[in-house]
């Protein structure tokens, strides 16, 4: 009798075999995500290095002819493929926060590869904060990976349809659409150009992107293993939704970058996008259904520590000043005037003036352009000194 009961329990909950295979899949997915994020950080640094080296060239597309730029593009593609594949193995809530790895890598590569330097007086303010942020991010990553969800299911077309028509996801979509429309209304018609509003739009779209990426990745993996899923319409619905949401996310992020500092965008976007992706994974894929309270609390604690670490890393970066110069020949004085949003700023009159170099590239010398002085008559009534100058401050 006892043997029959144990056989029934084992058939319903094959604990040892299931847990062993699921932990292996979690490990594979985690390693793929870390590998992909590291490659993307390295590739972006390589491409930035290529742009910095060609800063003085007249041809704006000269970097297309460099091997370093193409190497960076290749590494970006490989990294994105690694992250895409990771969604097929590990839960969505575990993969989403791992984008913090790219923040850590970019911070370290900024010191080593791109030779970004800080003044001694800024050491305690920026250098220490950056490494403290890296330490917190590593600790948070360890926590949420160790205590992350361990739920796995077969991501075939039948299960995808069941999840889509389930009431948890339908309720989430209803609330998400209402929130998105309200935010879009205030953003477009009420000029509520706040960073949180724009990045909330990005995060809501990002949660759908995360759901569809995991679905497409899982169905592609099943197809490669012999269980063809590409003939089901749900696959193409997920694929089109994935592409569309990515495009709209890029549009909103571009609009945010035109108004706000990139470091602030990076930290806030990471926090909001990760939060909504975890919520989406918990609702659509039911990833926390079999998790105990301790594991959920430790997972959330790891995410919060990771958020704090990313905030400190991005806060320690140099802030760029919005300076958009254009050159105008002042008729009254006969020398070039650099205007910044309506204010005239005279360069040092030494026969030449300099445009600023690329932002945060201290090792690059600004390109110096010759200026031809024009002899022009100046009215004796003018009290302005023609050759007064103001120093242009740079970060």
C-alpha positions in Angstrom: 0.0 0.0 0.0 2.8 2.3 0.9 4.6 1.4 -2.3 1.6 2.4 -4.3 1.3 5.7 -2.5 5.0 6.5 -3.1 4.7 5.6 -6.7 1.8 7.9 -7.1 3.6 10.8 -5.5 6.8 10.2 -7.6 4.7 10.1 -10.7 3.1 13.4 -9.9 6.2 15.2 -8.4 9.4 13.6 -9.7 11.4 15.8 -7.3 15.0 14.6 -7.6 15.1 14.3 -11.4 13.2 17.5 -12.1 15.1 19.6 -9.7 18.5 18.3 -11.0 17.5 19.1 -14.6 15.9 22.5 -13.8 19.0 23.7 -11.9 21.2 22.7 -14.8 18.9 24.6 -17.2 19.1 27.6 -14.8 22.9 27.4 -14.8 23.0 27.3 -18.6 20.7 30.2 -19.0 22.5 32.3 -16.4 25.9 31.7 -18.0 24.6 32.5 -21.5 23.1 35.8 -20.2 26.3 36.8 -18.4 28.4 35.8 -21.4 26.1 37.8 -23.7 26.1 40.9 -21.5 29.9 40.8 -21.2 30.3 40.6 -25.0 27.9 43.5 -25.6 29.9 45.7 -23.1 33.2 44.8 -24.7 31.8 45.4 -28.2 30.4 48.9 -27.3 33.8 49.8 -25.8 35.6 48.6 -29.0 33.2 50.6 -31.2 33.6 53.7 -29.0 37.4 53.3 -29.1 37.1 53.3 -32.9 35.0 56.5 -32.9 37.5 58.2 -30.6 40.4 57.4 -32.8 38.7 58.8 -35.8 37.4 61.9 -34.1 39.5 64.3 -36.1 38.6 62.9 -39.6 36.3 64.7 -42.0 34.6 61.6 -43.2 31.7 60.8 -40.8 31.6 57.2 -42.0 35.3 56.5 -41.8 34.8 54.0 -39.0 33.1 51.7 -41.4 36.5 51.0 -42.9 38.1 50.0 -39.6 38.5 46.5 -38.4 37.8 47.4 -34.7 34.3 48.8 -35.5 33.3 45.6 -37.4 34.7 43.5 -34.6 32.6 45.4 -32.2 29.5 44.9 -34.4 30.2 41.1 -34.6 30.6 40.8 -30.8 27.3 42.7 -30.4 25.5 40.2 -32.6 27.0 37.2 -30.7 26.2 38.8 -27.4 22.5 39.4 -28.4 22.2 35.8 -29.6 23.6 34.6 -26.3 21.0 36.6 -24.3 18.2 35.5 -26.7 19.2 31.8 -26.2 19.3 32.2 -22.4 15.6 32.9 -22.2 15.0 29.4 -23.5 16.7 27.8 -20.5 16.2 30.0 -17.5 13.1 31.8 -16.1 12.4 35.3 -17.3 12.6 36.7 -13.8 16.2 35.3 -13.5 17.5 36.6 -16.8 16.1 40.1 -16.7 18.2 41.5 -13.8 21.4 40.0 -15.3 21.7 43.0 -17.6 23.4 44.6 -14.6 26.5 42.6 -15.6 26.9 44.9 -18.7 26.8 47.9 -16.3 29.6 46.5 -14.2 31.7 45.5 -17.3 31.2 48.9 -18.9 32.3 50.6 -15.7 35.5 48.6 -15.5 36.3 48.8 -19.2 35.9 52.6 -19.0 39.0 52.6 -16.7 41.1 50.0 -18.5 40.2 49.9 -22.2 39.2 53.5 -22.9 41.6 55.1 -20.4 39.0 57.3 -18.8 40.6 59.4 -16.1 39.3 61.4 -13.2 41.0 64.3 -11.4 42.4 63.6 -7.9 39.8 65.8 -6.3 37.0 63.7 -7.8 38.5 60.4 -6.7 36.5 59.9 -3.5 33.3 61.2 -5.2 33.4 59.1 -8.3 36.1 56.3 -8.2 35.1 54.9 -4.9 31.4 55.1 -5.6 31.8 53.3 -8.8 33.6 50.3 -7.2 31.2 50.3 -4.3 28.4 50.1 -6.8 30.2 47.2 -8.6 30.5 45.3 -5.3 26.9 45.8 -4.4 25.8 44.7 -7.9 27.9 41.6 -7.7 26.4 40.8 -4.3 22.9 41.4 -5.5 23.5 39.3 -8.6 24.7 36.4 -6.4 21.6 36.6 -4.2 18.9 36.7 -7.0 20.7 34.0 -9.0 21.0 31.7 -5.9 17.4 32.3 -4.7 15.8 32.9 -8.1 12.7 31.0 -9.4 13.2 27.4 -10.5 10.1 26.9 -12.6 10.4 25.4 -16.0 7.8 24.3 -18.5 7.7 23.2 -22.1 7.4 26.4 -24.2 5.3 24.9 -27.0 2.5 26.6 -28.9 -0.2 24.9 -26.8 1.2 26.2 -23.6 1.6 29.7 -25.1 -2.0 29.9 -26.0 -3.1 28.7 -22.6 -1.0 31.5 -20.9 -2.3 34.1 -23.3 -6.0 33.4 -22.7 -5.5 32.9 -18.9 -7.2 35.5 -16.7 -3.9 36.6 -14.9 -2.3 37.7 -18.2 -5.6 39.2 -19.6 -5.9 41.3 -16.4 -2.3 42.3 -16.6 -2.7 43.3 -20.3 -5.9 45.3 -19.5 -4.2 47.3 -16.7 -1.0 47.7 -18.8 -2.9 49.1 -21.8 -4.9 51.5 -19.6 -1.7 52.7 -17.9 0.2 53.0 -21.2 -2.6 55.0 -22.9 -2.8 57.4 -19.9 1.0 57.9 -19.8 1.0 58.4 -23.6 -1.8 61.0 -23.3 0.0 63.0 -20.7 3.3 62.7 -22.5 2.1 63.7 -26.0 -0.9 66.0 -25.3 -0.1 67.4 -21.9 3.7 67.8 -22.4 4.5 65.7 -19.4 8.1 65.2 -20.6 9.2 63.7 -17.3 11.9 61.0 -17.4 9.8 58.6 -15.3 6.9 59.0 -17.7 9.0 58.2 -20.7 10.8 55.3 -19.1 7.5 53.9 -17.7 6.3 53.7 -21.4 9.6 51.9 -22.2 9.2 49.5 -19.2 5.6 48.5 -20.1 6.7 47.8 -23.7 9.8 46.0 -22.3 7.7 43.6 -20.2 5.9 42.5 -23.4 9.2 42.2 -25.2 10.5 39.9 -22.4 7.5 37.7 -22.6 7.7 37.4 -26.4 11.4 36.9 -26.5 11.2 33.9 -24.1 8.3 32.5 -26.1 10.1 32.8 -29.4 13.4 31.5 -28.0 11.7 28.5 -26.3 9.8 27.6 -29.5 12.9 27.9 -31.6 14.8 25.6 -29.3 12.0 23.0 -29.4 12.0 23.2 -33.2 15.8 22.6 -33.2 15.3 19.6 -31.0 12.8 18.1 -33.5 9.4 19.4 -32.1 8.6 21.8 -34.9 6.8 24.9 -33.6 7.3 27.3 -36.6 4.1 26.1 -38.3 1.8 27.5 -35.5 0.4 31.0 -35.9 1.2 31.9 -32.3 4.9 31.8 -33.1 4.5 34.6 -35.6 2.2 36.6 -33.4 4.9 36.5 -30.7 7.7 37.3 -33.2 5.9 40.3 -34.6 5.0 41.6 -31.1 8.7 41.2 -30.1 10.0 43.2 -33.1 7.3 45.9 -32.7 7.8 46.5 -29.0 11.6 46.7 -29.5 11.2 49.4 -32.2 8.9 51.5 -30.0 11.2 51.1 -27.0 14.1 52.4 -29.1 12.0 55.4 -30.2 11.1 56.4 -26.6 14.6 55.9 -25.4 15.9 58.1 -28.2 13.5 60.8 -27.1 14.6 60.4 -23.5 18.3 60.7 -24.4 17.5 64.1 -26.1 16.3 65.5 -22.9 18.1 63.8 -20.0 21.5 62.7 -19.0 22.5 59.2 -20.2 23.7 58.0 -16.8 20.3 58.9 -15.2 18.5 57.1 -18.1 20.6 54.0 -17.7 19.9 53.6 -13.9 16.2 54.5 -14.0 15.5 52.4 -17.1 17.3 49.4 -15.6 15.2 49.6 -12.4 11.9 50.1 -14.1 12.4 47.6 -17.0 13.7 44.9 -14.6 10.8 45.4 -12.2 8.2 45.1 -14.9 9.9 42.1 -16.5 9.9 40.2 -13.2 6.2 41.0 -12.8 5.5 39.9 -16.3 7.3 36.6 -15.8 5.5 36.0 -12.5 2.1 36.6 -14.1 2.5 35.1 -17.6 4.8 32.1 -16.9 3.7 31.7 -13.2 7.4 31.5 -12.2 6.9 32.0 -8.5 4.0 29.7 -8.0 6.1 26.9 -6.3 8.6 29.2 -4.6 8.6 29.6 -0.8 8.5 32.9 1.0 12.2 32.8 2.0 13.4 32.4 -1.6 11.1 35.1 -2.8 12.3 37.6 -0.2 15.9 36.8 -0.8 15.4 37.1 -4.5 13.8 40.5 -4.1 16.5 41.6 -1.7 19.1 40.7 -4.3 17.3 42.7 -6.9 17.1 45.8 -4.6 20.8 45.6 -3.8 21.5 45.3 -7.5 19.4 48.3 -8.2 21.4 50.3 -5.6 24.7 49.2 -7.1 23.7 50.2 -10.6 22.5 53.5 -9.3 25.9 54.2 -7.7 27.8 53.1 -10.8 25.8 55.4 -13.1 25.8 58.2 -10.6 29.6 58.2 -10.5 29.9 58.8 -14.2 30.6 62.2 -15.6 27.6 64.2 -16.5 27.7 65.8 -19.9 26.7 69.4 -20.5 24.2 70.2 -23.3 26.4 72.4 -25.5 25.4 72.8 -29.1 27.8 75.3 -30.7 27.5 76.9 -34.1 29.8 79.4 -35.6 28.6 82.9 -36.7 30.8 85.7 -38.1 29.9 88.8 -35.9 29.6 91.7 -38.3 30.4 94.2 -35.7 33.6 92.7 -34.5 34.8 90.6 -37.5 35.7 87.5 -35.5 33.9 84.2 -35.0 31.4 83.9 -32.2 30.3 80.6 -30.8 26.6 80.7 -29.8 25.1 78.3 -27.2 21.3 78.5 -27.2 21.1 82.2 -27.9 24.2 83.3 -25.9 27.2 84.6 -27.7 30.5 83.3 -26.4 33.7 84.8 -27.8 36.6 82.3 -28.2 40.2 83.2 -27.2 41.4 85.4 -30.0 44.7 83.8 -30.8 44.2 83.1 -34.5 42.3 79.8 -33.9 39.6 78.2 -31.9 38.7 74.7 -30.9 35.6 72.6 -31.0 35.3 70.4 -27.9 36.3 66.8 -28.2 34.0 63.8 -27.8 32.4 63.7 -24.4 34.3 61.8 -21.6 37.3 61.2 -23.8 40.0 62.9 -21.9 42.8 61.4 -23.9 41.7 63.0 -27.2 43.0 66.4 -28.3 40.3 68.7 -29.7 40.6 69.5 -33.4 41.9 73.0 -34.0 40.5 74.9 -36.9 42.2 78.0 -38.4 40.3 81.2 -38.5 40.9 83.9 -41.1 40.7 87.4 -39.6 38.7 89.9 -41.5 39.6 93.5 -41.3 36.3 95.4 -40.7 35.6 98.8 -39.5 34.2 99.1 -36.0 32.1 102.1 -35.0 33.9 104.4 -32.5 30.7 104.6 -30.5 30.8 101.0 -29.7 31.9 100.4 -26.1 32.3 96.7 -26.4 35.8 95.3 -26.5 36.2 93.4 -29.7 38.8 90.9 -28.4 37.4 90.0 -25.1 37.1 86.2 -24.5 35.5 83.8 -22.2 36.8 80.4 -21.4 34.8 77.5 -22.5 34.4 75.1 -19.7 34.4 71.4 -20.4 33.8 68.5 -18.1 
